[in-house]
Amino acid sequence: MLMTKERRPPIRTLRGWAITILNEAGAVRECEEHGWMQDRAVHARERAFDIARRDPPPGVSSQAAAVALAEVLDSIGDTCPECPPV
């Protein structure tokens, strides 16, 4: 059986690429009601950093890719700012 690797869609910015990687790894999720990104599990973060180091976008070093992930994670909280506290 022929297996193909699904290609990621083209991303226009390094921040967009970082968000895509974090989503793929399960490190962030989107609030279903408001669309805000929310931080998730620590082990998923490590998986995202492994992906970034192994497969950075064309023309970007693995170190710069990891920095982009860290910057996105620093800008995301673990709760949606519009949802009522639980």
C-alpha distance (Angstrom), angle and dihedral (degrees) to the residues before:
residue distance angle dihedral
M1 . . .
L2 3.78 . .
M3 3.80 113.0 .
T4 3.78 123.3 -166.9
K5 3.75 128.7 -166.8
E6 3.77 112.2 -120.5
R7 3.78 109.7 -119.8
R8 3.75 120.8 -134.3
P9 3.79 116.2 -117.6
P10 3.80 114.9 -101.4
I11 3.80 111.1 -88.4
R12 3.79 121.5 -151.2
T13 3.82 99.1 -156.2
L14 3.78 136.2 35.6
R15 3.82 88.8 -124.3
G16 3.80 90.0 54.7
W17 3.80 90.1 49.8
A18 3.82 90.5 50.2
I19 3.81 92.0 51.3
T20 3.81 90.1 49.9
I21 3.81 91.6 51.9
L22 3.81 91.9 47.1
N23 3.82 89.7 50.9
E24 3.81 92.6 48.3
A25 3.80 91.2 50.5
G26 3.81 92.8 47.0
A27 3.80 91.9 -119.4
V28 3.82 93.0 127.3
R29 3.76 136.0 24.5
E30 3.77 135.4 -168.5
C31 3.80 122.4 -113.3
E32 3.80 103.8 -112.9
E33 3.81 93.8 -142.3
H34 3.80 103.1 39.8
G35 3.81 107.7 17.8
W36 3.82 97.0 -123.8
M37 3.80 115.8 146.4
Q38 3.82 114.9 -117.5
D39 3.80 129.3 -160.6
R40 3.81 116.6 -118.9
A41 3.83 138.6 179.4
V42 3.80 124.6 -7.4
H43 3.83 93.5 -134.3
A44 3.82 89.2 56.9
R45 3.81 89.1 53.5
E46 3.79 90.1 56.2
R47 3.81 89.9 49.5
A48 3.82 89.0 52.2
F49 3.81 91.7 50.8
D50 3.82 90.1 49.5
I51 3.81 90.2 52.5
A52 3.82 91.4 47.6
R53 3.80 93.1 51.1
R54 3.81 93.5 44.7
D55 3.81 99.0 42.3
P56 3.84 112.6 21.1
P57 3.80 118.5 172.2
P58 3.81 116.8 -88.4
G59 3.78 112.6 -75.7
V60 3.81 94.7 15.6
S61 3.79 124.6 104.7
S62 3.79 119.5 -126.4
Q63 3.81 88.9 -115.3
A64 3.82 92.3 53.6
A65 3.81 89.8 47.6
A66 3.81 90.8 53.3
V67 3.82 90.4 48.7
A68 3.82 89.9 51.8
L69 3.82 89.8 53.1
A70 3.80 91.4 49.2
E71 3.81 91.5 50.0
V72 3.81 91.9 51.6
L73 3.80 91.8 47.1
D74 3.82 90.2 50.0
S75 3.80 89.4 55.7
I76 3.83 95.1 51.1
G77 3.80 125.6 79.0
D78 3.79 127.8 -154.7
T79 3.80 94.1 -116.4
C80 3.78 134.7 48.4
P81 3.82 110.0 -106.2
E82 3.82 90.9 -142.8
C83 3.82 98.7 48.8
P84 3.81 118.5 90.2
P85 3.83 115.2 -107.4
V86 3.79 114.4 -92.2
